[in-house]
Amino acid sequence: MSLSVGFIGTGGIAGAHMPSVAEREDTKIVAVCDLDEARAREAAHKWGATPYSDYKKMIASEKPDAAYVCVPPAAHGTIELDLIKRGIPFLVEKPVNLDIQAAVRVARAARQKNLVTAVGYQVRYAPQMERASDFLSGRQITMVEGWFVGGLPDLPWWRRKAISGGQAFEQTTHIFDLARLFAGEVATVCAFGATGAMTDTEDYDIEDASVALLQFESGAIGHVCSTCVLNKGGQRHADLKVHGRDYTVEATYESLKIHTPDGVIEDDYNGALGPAMKNLDLTFLAAVESGDGSAIRSDYEDGLKSAAISFAVNASMEAGGKPISPAKLLKAAGM
């Protein structure tokens, strides 16, 4: 079966998906869309596609077999609903939406159509995370510790909370997603934010740092820390530690360490995230081809549950650390 694929958004994250899509046998990027017409034309020239500046015209004219939605968080919602109406399977970049009610509408519509969907949590497809998940399966987890510590991305929209949702929403969602993968659903979130370090940054209104305290439904507890103040120095890292009786699992984007009474198993996975992205893409496209989405590790509804943790983090920060239930937020939104 030959697959035709359209891209809505042609920025950096779309560029990370496009090579593996274009290299897949019997698969072609037929159309690309971006509000920046020059950028759309550049991507179209590179991949032999037709450029558009209006995604509605693109999906109506091209009728692709699948679509990638690679736009900033605030732009999600209507795009996905239009794809669902036309029965077009889609992979949407995380986080799925800044509006929880709009995200729930998409999730319910996709479920009613039994449509193949995927969310861009490519870290789930990294081999070290697979090994960590296998080790933790069936083991009681006591505590989870996570970090996303880095600098400010060079994206003007990222520093505006109304467009990105802030770091805990747009970036640290990968860590919250892994925490869910390893330890199960989060029952309650208490979060606090810090500001004042980035006062010389234009059009910046997100938190410089945040700390989220997590109570899992299993009874495990945890914390996830974020900061984006390390542009010119400091120690950047994105990782997760999971502790249980007599073991610790340390999973990073580049490595895995498993500590047990028998010693330490340590493996280097430097460079694994690139292949993980390709694995995500190939899994999604194979699901589109077969109509069976069971191999997809995070579909739209699952991705919404990870986003719900970030919704709870932001709500708790705004309320001065008040405990917030992600599940109750989803229920109130109609899930």
Steps between C-alpha positions, in 0.01 A plus 500: 500500500633844405453771765468873435586728792437869564676722752324787677785711634851480353716625788775322689299210639343432160851489358585229750211282377527557127812293420367173643162558334657574161742207525227246576426269211185589302447815706509854364470846652251644251426836664627737765326797660632794698381854567853601405467450125875518437561224753225289343654544155843405634368178656295422188807538279706275726249215510333534161170610651239765424512806729194651667435782746147378586477151648130469414580546132785253534295215646209568263720507189753230588282265710809353671489156657660641816599837643754640744394795716816688599380838623542692831273382783256792472429416134365151572135400504316601185765338280455161664119521487514578128726199443265278699199618295682387186612173660871587467724328760742743660808528716488813714797651676492535876346656698169427332327831582504801734121478539400189694137516386607523135738207551222290650279576199777373271553187711130415500463563126802284416368220723158512334663470156740228627770704325870417523678779689840548660667763717863603466630349824796353314699446821269205571649332192862532619658161582613605849142589590381163370758325720410712801131427448568126473703505823236697689206291379348322799727675752363728768614859448551718805634829364553673165737792440509690172681797352494710184779749556617709206497830316244712322423369148550756222129506415311826568170318559657270760552780752134609487284300737182564301660325200727232652354441844844551653786255547313263732236468229692502172833339590483319833195314371749236381607439861141490627420256220784269603389524864155378389656226288705366791286573807144529373246779524557809715224558754600841636740781408631787713726743314694821555670731252785752516556813292743797493811350339414583138393865529724600209319266259249671271139377490563242771227415751552133589643360823879484522465181701237274649477213744210256484427260785319189382283246681441195279186289514722206597609680818844592365615859534730714292620837384585650162718812472530727196706806413596681180761745638817322382566660163867589549613268777397249760431128479219403266327164539170324435453182698289290731584292807268229631555349844351187654600247763875445443515638148543827309448554129671806348373569148631795299479599136849352455539218753347245735621379839325234706623463858414177685661301784682303228676813372448764232401439140611802297453559127573792270217609270655817364325590175199276567236773471542538124419133435221526759333770290529278193354208695203719596446604138526148361266365768242766420520450124479122533187549713348724234576237237349213698228689685628347825631755750583255779878542457480878549634577847310826549186573298308826530302399807810374679690815405219707648546320833867604501402856409250497787791484745635824352153654510496412872850642552404834347172513693678420826768765442231759430324397823814525716565127524143381546461121441351431158378169357579443131213250475253751644615763249430254218164401645397865534597551135271214391734199485 
